Amino acid sequence: MKAGAVVCGAGIAGVSAAFHLARAGVKDVVVVDPRPPLTLTSDKSTECYRNWWPNVPMASLMNRSIDLLEKMADESGDAFHLSRRGYLFVTADQDRLTRLALDAVEMGRLGADLYDDNESLRRRFPYLSERALGGLHARRAGWFSAQQLGSWMLARSDVKVIRAAVTGVEAGGGRVAGVLIEGSDTIETPVFVNAAGPMLQEVGRLAGVELPVYSEVHLKVGFRDHLGLFPRDAPMLIWTDPQVIDWSASERTQLAADGRADLLGEMPPGCHGRPEGGIDSPWLLALWEYHRIIQEPTWPLPEDRLYPEVVMRGMTTMIPGLAAYRDRLPQPVVDGGYYTKTRENRPLIGPLALEGAYVVGALSGFGVMAAAAAGELVALHVTGRPLPDYAGAFSLQRYEDPTYLAEIEDLVETGQI
């Protein structure tokens, strides 16, 4: 079998790469993955997008991705339900509100509305806590269905999907010559794209490269909001402050006895959630990465039976009306995946040392929002077409620049929620 390009990984990044390769004129593009498309990690998030990022390369990549998403939404008749409700970053801390105000000035080109007092904030979003001092509403943001987008891209491109694992990359004359597929013959191809998501490092080694990535466990919970307490017209809501959960005295005693003292002190910022489905849907999605579990990707994921309870308590800090669920949690559905990332939380998109080998990965928690532009960028690399100004910021070669390495040594703000 011969192919113009083989993409390893049928997540949203791999599907987007294959879609853009095919649209760029590469013939016989093949996607190889042992799992069905978009079933490993691509839908294990809040499936949101935003252009609100603390550095120019990421903001540029995301703005391009949103351009493409809007174009595809028009072309598909909004097959993947592109929401444009924005992100609302909420705080009850005066110093943090000052920081949001500075961000609104420094990143004003990205588009946001600042609510610098409780009255103006709650006039617009009356369901928020009276504790909230203000918030910042990033406007070019929202969410969509990753599954539906991926399905549409596959349906609109002449791409073949093979359900198998990649077991090797063959080289000849210093470049890619073929890709070995489990239980099959070698696919002859001049191009190999590593889009393996959490398996990025493992697949990279098949092409003779160690990629500077690691993976974090991330969970997501959906709640059936049978009391209709979460506002259906809400944007993506993010509580930007650390918080201490208001466990009762007996609950604190029991948690301590159960070895869960980690839930008793100050918890990290970033509890966030949004409505899921249409106006009549009862579901809401919420995430809070209050643990930072770094490990090699394995399945099943580590379990946390208290995750739904903790996340609902965290969301209640921002939306007090959810306290009606304090004594009886609504029906939860928990799933999750891995955020595979670089130390500075920027993706890897571009060529590898072996000629004809490329990577599009380390998309961390922003894979859904970045995939459109990331797939386009790797296709530009493959086809030798002009690259955008931000391309160098995402190449593996950036780690050969001493100035860049010095810049990221003390990096604190990476845009990760």
C-alpha positions as CSV (number, residue, x, y, z in Angstrom):
1,M,0.0,0.0,0.0
2,K,1.2,3.5,-0.8
3,A,0.1,6.8,0.7
4,G,1.0,10.5,0.2
5,A,1.1,10.9,3.9
6,V,0.5,8.8,7.0
7,V,-0.9,10.5,10.1
8,C,-0.6,8.6,13.4
9,G,-3.5,9.5,15.6
10,A,-7.2,10.0,15.0
11,G,-7.8,12.6,17.6
12,I,-8.8,16.2,16.7
13,A,-5.2,17.1,15.9
14,G,-4.6,14.2,13.6
15,V,-7.9,14.5,11.8
16,S,-7.3,18.2,11.3
17,A,-3.8,17.5,10.0
18,A,-5.2,14.9,7.5
19,F,-8.0,17.3,6.5
20,H,-5.6,20.1,5.7
21,L,-3.1,17.9,4.0
22,A,-5.9,16.6,1.7
23,R,-7.1,20.1,1.0
24,A,-3.6,21.2,0.2
25,G,-3.5,18.6,-2.6
26,V,-1.6,15.7,-0.9
27,K,-3.1,12.5,-2.4
28,D,-4.0,9.3,-0.5
29,V,-3.7,10.6,3.1
30,V,-4.1,7.8,5.6
31,V,-4.9,8.2,9.3
32,V,-3.8,5.3,11.5
33,D,-5.1,4.7,15.1
34,P,-6.2,1.6,17.0
35,R,-9.2,3.4,18.3
36,P,-12.2,5.0,16.5
37,P,-11.6,8.7,15.6
38,L,-12.0,11.3,18.4
39,T,-12.6,8.8,21.2
40,L,-9.4,8.9,23.4
41,T,-8.9,12.5,24.6
42,S,-10.4,14.9,22.1
43,D,-13.8,15.1,23.8
44,K,-12.5,14.8,27.3
45,S,-12.6,18.5,28.1
46,T,-15.1,21.3,28.1
47,E,-14.5,21.5,24.3
48,C,-14.0,25.3,24.4
49,Y,-12.0,27.9,22.5
50,R,-10.6,31.3,23.2
51,N,-8.2,33.8,21.8
52,W,-7.4,35.2,25.3
53,W,-3.8,34.1,25.8
54,P,-0.9,35.8,27.6
55,N,1.6,35.8,24.7
56,V,1.5,36.8,21.1
57,P,2.3,33.4,19.4
58,M,-0.5,31.6,21.2
59,A,-3.0,34.4,20.6
60,S,-2.0,34.5,16.9
61,L,-2.4,30.7,16.6
62,M,-5.8,30.8,18.3
63,N,-7.1,33.7,16.3
64,R,-6.2,31.8,13.1
65,S,-7.8,28.7,14.5
66,I,-11.0,30.6,15.3
67,D,-10.9,32.1,11.8
68,L,-10.9,28.6,10.4
69,L,-13.6,27.4,12.8
70,E,-15.9,30.2,11.8
71,K,-15.3,29.4,8.1
72,M,-16.0,25.7,8.6
73,A,-19.1,26.5,10.7
74,D,-20.4,28.5,7.7
75,E,-19.4,25.9,5.2
76,S,-21.0,23.0,7.2
77,G,-24.2,24.8,8.2
78,D,-22.9,24.9,11.8
79,A,-22.6,21.1,12.0
80,F,-20.5,21.3,15.1
81,H,-22.6,23.9,17.0
82,L,-20.1,26.8,17.4
83,S,-21.0,28.9,20.4
84,R,-19.8,32.4,20.7
85,R,-20.7,33.2,24.3
86,G,-17.2,34.0,25.5
87,Y,-15.3,33.2,28.7
88,L,-16.0,35.1,31.9
89,F,-13.1,35.2,34.4
90,V,-14.6,36.0,37.8
91,T,-12.7,37.1,41.0
92,A,-13.4,38.1,44.6
93,D,-9.9,39.3,45.1
94,Q,-9.0,43.0,44.6
95,D,-5.4,42.3,43.5
96,R,-6.6,39.8,40.9
97,L,-9.2,42.2,39.7
98,T,-6.5,44.8,39.2
99,R,-4.5,42.2,37.2
100,L,-7.6,41.5,35.1
101,A,-7.9,45.2,34.4
102,L,-4.2,45.4,33.4
103,D,-4.8,42.4,31.1
104,A,-7.7,44.2,29.5
105,V,-5.4,47.0,28.6
106,E,-2.4,45.0,27.6
107,M,-4.4,42.4,25.6
108,G,-7.1,44.7,24.5
109,R,-6.5,43.8,20.9
110,L,-8.0,40.4,21.7
111,G,-11.4,41.8,22.7
112,A,-12.9,41.7,26.2
113,D,-15.3,43.6,28.4
114,L,-14.1,44.5,32.0
115,Y,-16.6,44.6,34.8
116,D,-14.7,46.3,37.6
117,D,-17.3,46.2,40.4
118,N,-19.9,43.8,41.7
119,E,-22.9,45.9,40.7
120,S,-22.0,46.0,37.0
121,L,-20.9,42.4,37.0
122,R,-24.1,41.1,38.6
123,R,-26.3,43.4,36.5
124,R,-25.1,41.5,33.5
125,F,-24.7,38.1,35.2
126,P,-27.1,38.1,38.2
127,Y,-26.5,34.5,39.1
128,L,-22.9,35.2,40.3
129,S,-21.9,35.4,43.9
130,E,-22.2,38.6,45.8
131,R,-18.6,38.0,46.8
132,A,-17.4,38.6,43.2
133,L,-15.7,42.0,42.9
134,G,-15.6,41.9,39.1
135,G,-14.7,39.9,36.0
136,L,-13.4,40.0,32.5
137,H,-15.5,38.7,29.6
138,A,-13.3,37.5,26.7
139,R,-15.5,37.8,23.7
140,R,-13.8,35.8,21.0
141,A,-14.4,32.6,22.8
142,G,-17.0,29.8,23.3
143,W,-17.3,26.1,22.6
144,F,-18.3,23.5,20.1
145,S,-18.6,19.7,19.6
146,A,-15.2,18.2,18.8
147,Q,-16.8,15.0,17.7
148,Q,-19.0,16.7,15.2
149,L,-16.2,18.9,13.9
150,G,-13.9,15.8,13.4
151,S,-16.7,13.8,11.8
152,W,-17.4,16.7,9.3
153,M,-13.7,17.0,8.4
154,L,-13.4,13.3,7.8
155,A,-16.5,13.3,5.7
156,R,-15.4,16.3,3.6
157,S,-11.9,15.0,2.8
158,D,-10.7,12.0,0.9
159,V,-8.9,10.5,3.9
160,K,-8.7,6.8,4.7
161,V,-8.8,5.7,8.3
162,I,-7.1,2.4,9.4
163,R,-7.9,0.9,12.8
164,A,-4.4,-0.3,13.8
165,A,-1.3,0.7,15.8
166,V,1.8,2.2,14.2
167,T,4.7,0.0,15.2
168,G,7.6,1.6,13.3
169,V,8.9,4.2,10.9
170,E,11.2,3.0,8.1
171,A,13.8,5.3,6.7
172,G,15.9,5.2,3.6
173,G,18.5,7.7,2.4
174,G,18.0,9.8,5.5
175,R,14.2,10.3,5.1
176,V,10.9,8.6,5.8
177,A,10.3,5.7,3.5
178,G,7.4,3.9,5.1
179,V,5.3,3.3,8.2
180,L,4.8,-0.2,9.8
181,I,1.3,-1.0,10.8
182,E,0.4,-3.7,13.3
183,G,-0.9,-6.8,11.6
184,S,-0.3,-5.3,8.1
185,D,2.3,-4.6,5.6
186,T,4.3,-1.4,5.5
187,I,2.6,1.6,4.1
188,E,5.1,3.2,1.6
189,T,5.0,7.0,2.2
190,P,7.4,10.0,2.1
191,V,5.6,11.7,5.0
192,F,4.8,10.7,8.5
193,V,3.0,13.0,11.0
194,N,3.0,12.2,14.7
195,A,-0.3,13.4,16.0
196,A,-0.6,10.7,18.7
197,G,-1.9,12.9,21.5
198,P,-0.9,11.4,24.9
199,M,1.1,8.8,23.1
200,L,3.2,11.5,21.4
201,Q,6.5,10.6,23.1
202,E,6.1,6.9,22.4
203,V,5.4,7.4,18.7
204,G,8.2,10.0,18.5
205,R,10.7,7.4,19.5
206,L,9.6,5.3,16.5
207,A,11.0,8.2,14.4
208,G,14.2,8.4,16.5
209,V,13.3,11.5,18.5
210,E,12.8,12.3,22.2
211,L,10.1,15.0,22.5
212,P,10.2,17.4,25.5
213,V,6.7,16.6,26.7
214,Y,4.9,15.2,29.8
215,S,1.3,14.3,30.5
216,E,-1.1,15.3,33.3
217,V,-4.3,13.5,34.3
218,H,-7.4,15.7,33.8
219,L,-10.9,14.8,34.7
220,K,-14.3,16.2,33.6
221,V,-17.7,15.8,35.1
222,G,-21.1,16.3,33.6
223,F,-24.1,17.0,35.9
224,R,-27.7,16.5,35.1
225,D,-29.0,19.8,36.4
226,H,-32.6,18.6,37.1
227,L,-33.4,21.6,39.2
228,G,-32.4,24.0,36.4
229,L,-30.0,26.0,38.6
230,F,-27.2,26.6,36.1
231,P,-28.0,29.4,33.7
232,R,-28.5,28.1,30.2
233,D,-27.4,31.3,28.6
234,A,-24.1,31.6,30.5
235,P,-20.7,31.9,29.0
236,M,-17.9,29.7,30.0
237,L,-17.5,30.6,33.7
238,I,-14.1,30.5,35.5
239,W,-13.5,31.3,39.2
240,T,-9.9,32.7,39.1
241,D,-9.3,32.6,42.8
242,P,-8.0,29.9,45.2
243,Q,-10.7,28.8,47.6
244,V,-11.4,26.7,50.7
245,I,-14.3,24.3,50.4
246,D,-17.0,24.9,53.0
247,W,-17.1,21.3,54.4
248,S,-19.1,20.9,57.6
249,A,-17.3,19.9,60.8
250,S,-18.4,16.3,60.4
251,E,-17.4,16.2,56.8
252,R,-13.9,17.5,57.6
253,T,-13.5,14.9,60.3
254,Q,-14.5,12.2,57.9
255,L,-12.2,13.5,55.1
256,A,-9.3,13.6,57.4
257,A,-10.0,10.0,58.6
258,D,-10.3,8.9,54.9
259,G,-6.8,10.3,54.1
260,R,-8.2,13.2,52.1
261,A,-6.6,16.1,53.9
262,D,-5.7,17.4,50.5
263,L,-9.3,18.6,50.2
264,L,-9.3,20.5,53.5
265,G,-6.9,23.4,52.9
266,E,-6.7,26.0,50.2
267,M,-7.6,24.7,46.8
268,P,-6.1,26.1,43.5
269,P,-7.9,28.5,41.2
270,G,-9.5,27.6,37.9
271,C,-12.8,25.8,38.8
272,H,-14.8,26.3,35.6
273,G,-18.0,25.1,33.8
274,R,-20.5,25.8,31.1
275,P,-23.9,24.7,30.0
276,E,-23.9,21.7,27.6
277,G,-26.4,21.2,24.8
278,G,-29.3,23.3,23.7
279,I,-31.5,25.7,25.7
280,D,-33.7,22.8,26.9
281,S,-30.8,20.5,27.9
282,P,-30.4,19.8,31.6
283,W,-26.6,19.1,31.4
284,L,-23.7,21.2,32.5
285,L,-20.0,20.4,32.2
286,A,-17.4,21.4,34.9
287,L,-13.7,20.9,35.5
288,W,-11.3,21.6,38.3
289,E,-7.8,20.3,38.2
290,Y,-7.1,20.6,41.9
291,H,-4.5,17.8,41.7
292,R,-1.5,17.9,39.4
293,I,-0.9,14.2,38.7
294,I,1.9,13.8,36.2
295,Q,2.4,10.3,34.9
296,E,3.0,8.2,31.8
297,P,-0.4,7.8,30.1
298,T,-2.2,4.7,31.3
299,W,-5.8,3.5,31.2
300,P,-8.0,3.4,33.1
301,L,-7.3,6.8,34.6
302,P,-6.7,7.2,38.3
303,E,-10.0,7.4,40.1
304,D,-11.2,10.1,42.5
305,R,-14.6,9.2,43.8
306,L,-15.1,12.6,45.4
307,Y,-14.4,14.5,42.2
308,P,-18.0,15.3,41.4
309,E,-18.7,16.5,44.9
310,V,-15.5,18.7,45.0
311,V,-16.2,20.3,41.7
312,M,-19.9,21.0,42.5
313,R,-18.7,22.7,45.8
314,G,-16.2,24.7,43.8
315,M,-18.8,25.8,41.3
316,T,-21.1,26.8,44.1
317,T,-18.6,29.4,45.3
318,M,-19.2,31.2,42.0
319,I,-22.9,30.3,41.5
320,P,-24.4,30.2,45.0
321,G,-27.7,28.9,43.7
322,L,-26.0,25.5,43.1
323,A,-26.0,25.1,46.9
324,A,-29.4,23.4,46.5
325,Y,-27.4,20.3,45.5
326,R,-25.3,20.4,48.6
327,D,-27.2,17.5,50.3
328,R,-28.0,15.6,47.2
329,L,-25.7,15.7,44.3
330,P,-27.3,15.6,40.8
331,Q,-26.5,12.7,38.5
332,P,-22.8,12.9,37.5
333,V,-20.9,11.4,34.6
334,V,-17.1,11.5,35.0
335,D,-14.6,10.9,32.2
336,G,-11.2,12.4,31.4
337,G,-7.9,12.1,29.6
338,Y,-4.4,13.5,29.5
339,Y,-3.1,17.0,28.9
340,T,0.2,16.3,27.0
341,K,2.3,19.5,27.2
342,T,5.7,21.2,27.0
343,R,7.1,23.0,30.0
344,E,6.0,26.4,28.7
345,N,2.6,25.0,27.5
346,R,3.1,25.7,23.8
347,P,2.5,23.0,21.2
348,L,5.0,21.2,19.0
349,I,4.1,21.8,15.3
350,G,6.6,21.2,12.5
351,P,9.4,19.0,11.1
352,L,11.5,16.5,13.1
353,A,15.1,15.6,12.4
354,L,14.3,12.8,10.1
355,E,13.3,14.3,6.8
356,G,9.7,13.7,6.0
357,A,8.7,13.3,9.7
358,Y,6.6,15.9,11.4
359,V,4.9,16.4,14.7
360,V,1.6,18.1,15.7
361,G,1.0,17.6,19.4
362,A,1.6,18.8,23.0
363,L,-1.8,20.5,22.6
364,S,-2.3,20.3,26.3
365,G,-5.8,21.4,27.4
366,F,-6.3,23.5,24.2
367,G,-6.3,20.8,21.6
368,V,-9.8,21.3,20.5
369,M,-9.4,25.1,20.1
370,A,-6.0,24.9,18.4
371,A,-6.5,21.9,16.2
372,A,-7.8,23.8,13.1
373,A,-4.7,26.1,12.9
374,A,-2.3,23.4,14.1
375,G,-3.5,21.0,11.3
376,E,-3.2,23.8,8.8
377,L,0.3,24.7,10.0
378,V,1.7,21.2,9.8
379,A,0.2,20.9,6.3
380,L,2.0,24.1,5.3
381,H,5.3,22.6,6.5
382,V,4.7,19.3,4.6
383,T,3.8,21.0,1.4
384,G,6.6,23.7,1.6
385,R,4.2,26.6,1.4
386,P,4.8,30.0,3.1
387,L,4.6,29.8,6.9
388,P,2.8,32.3,9.2
389,D,4.9,34.5,11.5
390,Y,4.1,32.4,14.5
391,A,5.4,29.1,13.0
392,G,8.8,29.3,14.6
393,A,7.3,29.6,18.1
394,F,6.0,26.1,17.8
395,S,8.8,24.3,16.1
396,L,10.9,21.8,18.0
397,Q,14.0,23.8,16.9
398,R,13.0,26.6,19.4
399,Y,14.7,24.6,22.1
400,E,18.0,25.1,20.3
401,D,17.8,28.9,21.0
402,P,19.6,29.9,24.3
403,T,17.5,33.1,24.5
404,Y,14.3,31.2,24.3
405,L,15.4,28.7,27.0
406,A,16.3,31.6,29.3
407,E,12.9,33.2,28.7
408,I,11.0,30.1,29.8
409,E,13.1,29.2,32.7
410,D,11.1,31.4,35.1
411,L,7.8,31.4,33.2
412,V,4.8,31.5,35.5
413,E,1.8,32.4,33.4
414,T,1.2,30.0,30.5
415,G,-2.6,30.5,29.9
416,Q,-3.5,27.1,31.3
417,I,-6.9,26.8,33.0
